[in-house]
Amino acid sequence: MNDRYLFRGKRIDGGWVTGSWYGGSDECGSFLYIIPHTALPSQTDTIEFTMYLIDPTTIGQCTGFRDENGVLIFEGDVVTYGGGEQDYKFNSWVVVWNERYGGRYELENIQTKHTQTRPCISRMGHEERERLTIIGNIHDNPEATT
């Protein structure tokens, strides 16, 4: 399966899970689940799988790209670009989805939050994307965005 169709979310009971999302609502309210891509046919030719209830504020789609360590980059990840001795706040970016221009993943500078100067991940060359390093995410590390 293409990585860009993966979603990641934080389980209600803690921990992260990736897979396909399923959501809806009932008399108790709305809900969101992630189903990991580990379903295997059983001996009865049915598919058995586990669904994890997700905090909907933590859901993020995979960009389809990997950082310099080969880790998949998701919406909401905090990344550094290029390394070096610069202050991490100036050199740290949040991966965001922007509907502009038909939709694309961009990097929002944590310090400036300028929308005009966001690098577009999709337009970066392979060598440029390999200079990105995930250092956390906005859900587990909110202090990294202030």
C-alpha positions as CSV (number, residue, x, y, z in Angstrom):
1,M,0.0,0.0,0.0
2,N,1.2,3.5,-0.8
3,D,2.4,5.2,2.4
4,R,0.7,8.4,1.7
5,Y,-2.7,6.7,2.4
6,L,-1.7,5.8,5.9
7,F,-3.1,7.8,8.9
8,R,-1.7,8.1,12.4
9,G,-3.5,8.8,15.6
10,K,-3.1,8.6,19.3
11,R,-5.2,5.9,20.9
12,I,-7.6,7.0,23.7
13,D,-5.7,4.6,26.0
14,G,-2.3,6.1,25.0
15,G,0.2,5.1,22.3
16,W,0.2,5.7,18.6
17,V,-1.2,3.5,15.8
18,T,-1.1,3.8,12.0
19,G,-3.4,2.4,9.4
20,S,-6.7,3.3,7.7
21,W,-9.2,5.4,9.6
22,Y,-12.9,4.8,10.0
23,G,-15.2,7.3,11.6
24,G,-18.9,8.1,12.2
25,S,-21.4,8.9,14.8
26,D,-24.1,7.3,16.8
27,E,-26.4,8.1,19.7
28,C,-23.3,8.5,21.9
29,G,-21.6,11.0,19.7
30,S,-18.9,10.9,17.0
31,F,-16.0,8.4,16.9
32,L,-12.8,7.7,15.0
33,Y,-11.0,4.5,14.7
34,I,-7.7,3.4,13.1
35,I,-7.5,-0.1,11.7
36,P,-3.8,-1.2,11.4
37,H,-2.8,-2.9,8.2
38,T,-2.2,-6.2,9.9
39,A,-5.4,-8.0,9.0
40,L,-4.9,-11.5,7.9
41,P,-7.4,-14.0,6.5
42,S,-8.3,-16.7,9.1
43,Q,-9.0,-20.4,8.4
44,T,-12.7,-19.5,7.8
45,D,-11.7,-17.0,5.0
46,T,-12.8,-14.1,7.0
47,I,-10.6,-11.2,7.9
48,E,-10.0,-10.5,11.6
49,F,-8.8,-7.1,12.6
50,T,-8.5,-4.8,15.6
51,M,-9.8,-1.3,15.6
52,Y,-8.4,1.4,18.0
53,L,-10.4,4.3,19.2
54,I,-8.5,7.5,18.4
55,D,-8.5,11.0,19.9
56,P,-9.7,12.8,16.8
57,T,-7.5,15.9,17.5
58,T,-4.4,13.8,16.9
59,I,-5.2,12.3,13.5
60,G,-2.7,13.1,10.7
61,Q,-2.1,11.7,7.2
62,C,1.2,10.5,6.0
63,T,3.0,12.7,3.5
64,G,4.4,9.8,1.7
65,F,7.9,11.0,2.4
66,R,10.6,9.9,4.8
67,D,13.1,11.8,6.9
68,E,16.8,11.3,6.9
69,N,16.4,8.3,9.2
70,G,13.9,6.6,6.9
71,V,10.9,7.4,9.3
72,L,7.6,8.3,7.6
73,I,6.6,11.9,8.0
74,F,3.1,12.7,9.1
75,E,1.0,15.8,9.3
76,G,1.6,17.3,12.8
77,D,5.3,16.2,13.0
78,V,7.9,18.7,14.1
79,V,11.0,18.5,12.0
80,T,14.3,20.2,11.7
81,Y,15.8,21.1,8.3
82,G,19.4,20.7,7.5
83,G,20.8,20.3,11.0
84,G,23.7,22.7,11.9
85,E,24.2,24.8,15.0
86,Q,21.2,27.1,14.5
87,D,18.7,27.6,17.3
88,Y,16.2,24.8,17.0
89,K,13.2,27.1,17.2
90,F,14.4,29.0,14.1
91,N,15.2,25.8,12.4
92,S,12.1,23.8,13.5
93,W,9.0,23.3,11.3
94,V,5.6,21.8,11.7
95,V,4.2,19.7,8.9
96,V,0.8,21.1,7.9
97,W,-1.7,20.5,5.1
98,N,-2.7,23.5,3.1
99,E,-5.7,23.4,0.7
100,R,-4.1,26.2,-1.4
101,Y,-3.0,25.2,-4.9
102,G,-5.1,22.0,-4.8
103,G,-3.7,20.8,-1.5
104,R,-0.2,20.1,-0.5
105,Y,2.0,19.5,2.6
106,E,4.0,22.5,3.7
107,L,6.4,23.3,6.5
108,E,5.4,26.0,8.9
109,N,8.3,27.7,10.7
110,I,7.6,27.4,14.5
111,Q,9.1,30.8,15.3
112,T,7.7,33.0,12.5
113,K,4.6,31.1,11.4
114,H,4.8,32.9,8.1
115,T,2.5,31.4,5.4
116,Q,4.3,33.0,2.5
117,T,7.7,31.5,3.3
118,R,6.6,27.9,3.9
119,P,8.6,25.3,2.0
120,C,6.4,22.9,0.1
121,I,7.5,19.3,0.9
122,S,6.2,18.0,-2.4
123,R,8.3,20.5,-4.3
124,M,11.5,19.7,-2.4
125,G,14.0,17.5,-4.2
126,H,14.8,14.1,-2.8
127,E,18.1,15.3,-1.4
128,E,16.4,18.3,0.3
129,R,13.7,16.0,1.9
130,E,16.5,13.7,3.2
131,R,17.8,16.7,5.3
132,L,14.5,16.7,7.3
133,T,14.7,15.1,10.8
134,I,11.6,14.4,12.9
135,I,12.2,15.6,16.5
136,G,8.6,15.1,17.8
137,N,5.0,16.1,17.1
138,I,2.6,18.7,18.1
139,H,0.6,16.3,20.3
140,D,3.4,14.7,22.4
141,N,5.6,17.8,22.3
142,P,3.4,20.9,22.4
143,E,6.2,22.9,24.0
144,A,8.2,22.5,20.8
145,T,5.7,24.8,19.0
146,T,5.8,27.7,21.4
